[in-house]
Amino acid sequence: TSETGTVYPYRVRWGKIDSLVDMDEVTANQSGYRDLESAGGPIQRMIGGTYITVYQQSTIQVGQYIGAPAIWKFDVVEKQRGCGRQPYSVIPLGRLHLYRAEDGFFIFDGLESHAIGDQKINKYFADNADASAFNRMVSAYDAANQVAMWGFVTTSSADGNPDRIMLYHIPSGWWA
C-alpha cells in the first residue's frame, strides 16, 4: 500500500462497507488496515473471495472477516512458502490457487500448498528461466480445457520478455 507518498509493503487496507473509495480508518464503518508480519517479505498479491489470501514473498496468509472491532483476522498458513518475486504467477480458481514459489509450482487449497511440479517441471524451469526476470512471469487459465499457463523469460530471451509458455492440465496433472 502507498499512502500519501509513504510505502507500506506489509499493509492490507480495506474500505468502508459498500464503498470502494472511503479508506479512512473508522471502526463504525468497518474500514481500516492491518500491518502483517514483515518476516514473510513484502505483499506480492492478494486474492479476494470468501476469505482473502495474501501472498507475501515467503509466506501465505489467509484473512477472515470477523467484524468489529478487529474487522479482519489474518493467519499465516504457509510459513516457508509464498510466491517469491512472481506476483503474476498466481492463478485464482475459486478457492484453489495455482502459483510458483521459489522452490517450485504448487496448488493452494486455502489451508496448505501441494506440490504439482515435483519430479516434473521444476527442474526444467530452474534450468531455463532467467532468475533476474522472475517478476516478469505472467499466467492465464483456459477454463474450457482446464489448462493453467505460465509465460516466463528464459536465459535465451533476446529482449527480456517472456518467450516460453508452460502448460499444466489440472485433471491429469500433465505438463507441456
Long-range contacts (C-beta under 8 A, 24 or more apart in sequence): 1-33, 8-35, 9-38, 9-42, 9-43, 10-35, 10-36, 10-37, 10-38, 10-42, 10-43, 10-56, 11-35, 11-36, 11-43, 12-36, 12-43, 12-46, 12-52, 12-54, 12-63, 12-72, 12-74, 14-71, 14-72, 27-68, 27-69, 27-71, 28-68, 30-67, 30-68, 30-71, 32-71, 32-72, 34-63, 34-72, 34-74, 36-61, 36-74, 37-76, 40-76, 40-82, 41-82, 44-82, 44-83, 44-84, 44-85, 44-86, 44-87, 45-83, 45-87, 45-88, 45-90, 47-90, 47-92, 47-97, 49-92, 49-94, 49-95, 50-95, 51-110, 53-97, 53-108, 53-110, 55-82, 55-83, 55-87, 55-90, 55-99, 56-82, 57-82, 57-83, 57-84, 57-85, 58-82, 58-84, 58-102, 60-108, 60-113, 62-110, 62-111, 77-110, 77-111, 77-112, 78-108, 78-112, 78-113, 81-106, 81-113, 84-134, 85-134, 85-135, 86-134, 86-135, 86-137, 87-135, 88-137, 88-138, 88-139, 89-137, 89-139, 89-150, 90-139, 91-139, 91-140, 91-141, 91-148, 93-141, 93-170, 98-139, 98-148, 98-168, 98-170, 100-125, 100-137, 100-150, 105-150, 105-168, 116-168, 116-173, 117-175, 120-173, 120-175, 121-166, 121-168, 121-175, 124-166, 125-152, 125-166, 128-154, 128-155, 128-164, 129-153, 129-154, 129-155, 130-154, 130-155, 130-157, 130-160, 133-157, 133-160, 136-160, 136-161, 136-162, 137-162, 138-162, 145-169, 146-170, 146-171
